[in-house]
Amino acid sequence: MKARRSDKGPRAEPGRRGWLRGLVTLLALAVLGGGTFLWGVANGAVNGQAPRTGATTPEAVATATSKPAPKAKPYVPKSCDAGGRKPPVVTVSQRPALRSVNIGFEDLTNTQPGHLQALAKHLDDVDANAVQIAVGRLDWLSFIWPGHEELSSIDAVAVDGRDLVQEALDAFGCDAHGQRRHVTLSVDALLGRRFTQDPQLAGQSVDGKPSTLFGSVTAWSKGPLGTEMAQLSGFLAGRYHPDAVNVTELMFFSESYGADDKADYLAVTGRKDWPRTGDGAIDVNDPSIGVWRSAAVEHVMSRVAVATRPVGVQATMDINYPLTAGVAGRPDAGQDAVGLLKVTDGLNLWYYPGMLAGSVPSIEQVDRDLVEQYPGRVSVSLGLWFSGHPGISQEQFVSELGRVDRLVQGSVSVTPASMMTDAEWKALRTAWVG
């Protein structure tokens, strides 16, 4: 996960593009989270580690039962009760207004008794007044979506009818002293199971190889995926009433060159063919491709916003760390931050220092270019991943957290909770409480 996906996109295989593809695959395993976040990396399913206890992936699960699919039960929100507890005494002079920790899908599905309650205690200890919860992929959900029961994930949901989102909200929605946390529910745009049923929805590389994770631009902008994401976001907003519904992993790098995408690109741009290099290859770095991708992503997110705002829920989105100073987001990947801020209520910037490769702008530069330009609209997500290693060192975590906290007065999140040891929690308490 280099900056959770920070390379310059398709060009230059096996150079920049090569490490990007590895990163995309790595991050893709990670999700649900807590771009949000996240899946395989947080599960320990990469870097040679065994999956964590209770962790599952859509590709691994098998729900074998003859029982009829359970029906969704009414959602009953939990009221906040202080129970006589007082807020912690804060001695730090400066800290972000919103302080969040991202809870991944691997935490929701963890079968260890008391796991969510232990995480809730950590959130209280660091005085986190916000939380982001990964609720699943578009084809892989931690709750029952009426009319779409086949999308339920593990047996706890698909067979037993449990609502893992409600369980997470019951655990994290209120802090120990009776205050309601700012809650974001995050939906992952990666796919897997869906492509076994509808392979035509998968994006394709310039070589015609179908993606196992990313839908095509056209499947999102003009096909069923964009419609379903809007519908699902509206359902989450109406059922759980979070503060925001967030979309993560909605981006396009090297797998948007299939026949459907070519036809759409030509129709949108008025060109006769893909842009070409001198040797006749598709010029994957041509800016027009990024403009086309960005328009598609903005269209999808505008539909998400239309679905969530009527019930007072914001629509937000995760974006990649920029590669060039002065560039807001990753327009080449369909993530033009300026355009997205016109249709969404906010953006979450992935800052994963252990995954950034090569010469990229400093977080101070990105803060000036983007965060300061849109006060209160851009949150910074500090990721613990480190390329080729289990995670960044505690020393680097403390250093980077200090940098981010000094810069960003609005909203900062740490991701993922599943990679945090007692040392990281202690460091976070020192930074946010004193």
URGI-V579512 format. One record per helix or strand. SS is the DSSP state (alpha for helix, beta for strand). FROM is the first residue (numbers start at 1). LEN is the number of residues. If there is no record, write none. Layout:
ss=SS from=FROM len=LEN
ss=SS from=FROM len=LEN
This chain:
ss=alpha from=2 len=3
ss=alpha from=16 len=14
ss=beta from=30 len=1
ss=beta from=39 len=1
ss=alpha from=40 len=4
ss=beta from=98 len=6
ss=alpha from=105 len=4
ss=alpha from=115 len=11
ss=beta from=130 len=8
ss=beta from=140 len=2
ss=alpha from=149 len=3
ss=beta from=152 len=1
ss=alpha from=155 len=4
ss=alpha from=164 len=9
ss=beta from=174 len=1
ss=beta from=180 len=1
ss=beta from=182 len=7
ss=alpha from=193 len=5
ss=alpha from=199 len=3
ss=beta from=202 len=3
ss=beta from=210 len=6
ss=alpha from=217 len=5
ss=alpha from=224 len=17
ss=beta from=244 len=5
ss=alpha from=259 len=11
ss=beta from=276 len=1
ss=beta from=282 len=1
ss=alpha from=287 len=23
ss=beta from=314 len=6
ss=beta from=329 len=2
ss=alpha from=331 len=3
ss=beta from=335 len=2
ss=alpha from=337 len=7
ss=beta from=346 len=6
ss=alpha from=353 len=3
ss=alpha from=363 len=12
ss=beta from=378 len=6
ss=beta from=386 len=1
ss=beta from=389 len=1
ss=alpha from=394 len=14
ss=beta from=411 len=5
ss=alpha from=417 len=3
ss=alpha from=422 len=11
